[in-house]
Protein backbone atom coordinates (compact mmCIF):
# COMPACT_ATOMS: atom_id res chain seq x y z
CA UNK A 1 0.00 0.00 0.00
CA UNK A 2 1.33 3.42 -0.91
CA UNK A 3 0.09 6.53 0.88
CA UNK A 4 -0.13 9.87 -0.88
CA UNK A 5 -0.31 12.03 2.21
CA UNK A 6 0.83 12.38 5.80
CA UNK A 7 -0.06 10.32 8.84
CA UNK A 8 -1.56 12.46 11.60
CA UNK A 9 -0.66 11.46 15.15
CA UNK A 10 -1.37 12.97 18.56
CA UNK A 11 1.67 14.74 20.00
CA UNK A 12 4.07 15.23 21.49
CA UNK A 13 5.98 12.86 19.20
CA UNK A 14 9.51 11.49 19.26
CA UNK A 15 10.81 9.78 16.10
CA UNK A 16 13.99 7.74 15.77
CA UNK A 17 15.52 8.22 12.31
CA UNK A 18 17.36 5.58 10.28
CA UNK A 19 20.74 6.90 11.44
CA UNK A 20 19.73 6.53 15.10
CA UNK A 21 19.19 10.22 15.83
CA UNK A 22 15.98 11.28 17.52
CA UNK A 23 13.79 14.25 16.59
CA UNK A 24 10.94 15.58 18.70
CA UNK A 25 7.86 17.72 18.18
CA UNK A 26 5.90 19.12 21.12
CA UNK A 27 2.86 20.04 19.00
CA UNK A 28 -0.55 18.60 19.98
CA UNK A 29 -0.94 17.02 16.51
CA UNK A 30 1.88 16.09 14.17
CA UNK A 31 1.87 15.23 10.46
CA UNK A 32 4.47 12.59 9.61
CA UNK A 33 5.64 12.51 5.99
CA UNK A 34 5.15 9.19 4.17
CA UNK A 35 6.45 10.20 0.72
CA UNK A 36 9.87 11.53 1.85
CA UNK A 37 9.47 14.63 -0.34
CA UNK A 38 9.29 16.98 2.64
CA UNK A 39 12.08 19.49 3.10
CA UNK A 40 11.45 19.07 6.86
CA UNK A 41 11.35 15.24 6.86
CA UNK A 42 10.11 13.37 8.94
CA UNK A 43 7.59 16.18 9.43
CA UNK A 44 5.21 16.82 6.53
CA UNK A 45 5.37 20.27 4.93
CA UNK A 46 2.92 19.39 2.08
CA UNK A 47 5.71 19.26 -0.53
CA UNK A 48 3.99 16.14 -1.93
CA UNK A 49 1.27 18.39 -3.35
CA UNK A 50 3.75 20.19 -5.62
CA UNK A 51 5.10 16.99 -7.22
CA UNK A 52 2.04 14.72 -7.29
C-alpha positions as CSV (number, residue, x, y, z in Angstrom):
1,X,0.0,0.0,0.0
2,X,1.3,3.4,-0.9
3,X,0.1,6.5,0.9
4,X,-0.1,9.9,-0.9
5,X,-0.3,12.0,2.2
6,X,0.8,12.4,5.8
7,X,-0.1,10.3,8.8
8,X,-1.6,12.5,11.6
9,X,-0.7,11.5,15.1
10,X,-1.4,13.0,18.6
11,X,1.7,14.7,20.0
12,X,4.1,15.2,21.5
13,X,6.0,12.9,19.2
14,X,9.5,11.5,19.3
15,X,10.8,9.8,16.1
16,X,14.0,7.7,15.8
17,X,15.5,8.2,12.3
18,X,17.4,5.6,10.3
19,X,20.7,6.9,11.4
20,X,19.7,6.5,15.1
21,X,19.2,10.2,15.8
22,X,16.0,11.3,17.5
23,X,13.8,14.2,16.6
24,X,10.9,15.6,18.7
25,X,7.9,17.7,18.2
26,X,5.9,19.1,21.1
27,X,2.9,20.0,19.0
28,X,-0.5,18.6,20.0
29,X,-0.9,17.0,16.5
30,X,1.9,16.1,14.2
31,X,1.9,15.2,10.5
32,X,4.5,12.6,9.6
33,X,5.6,12.5,6.0
34,X,5.1,9.2,4.2
35,X,6.4,10.2,0.7
36,X,9.9,11.5,1.9
37,X,9.5,14.6,-0.3
38,X,9.3,17.0,2.6
39,X,12.1,19.5,3.1
40,X,11.4,19.1,6.9
41,X,11.3,15.2,6.9
42,X,10.1,13.4,8.9
43,X,7.6,16.2,9.4
44,X,5.2,16.8,6.5
45,X,5.4,20.3,4.9
46,X,2.9,19.4,2.1
47,X,5.7,19.3,-0.5
48,X,4.0,16.1,-1.9
49,X,1.3,18.4,-3.4
50,X,3.8,20.2,-5.6
51,X,5.1,17.0,-7.2
52,X,2.0,14.7,-7.3
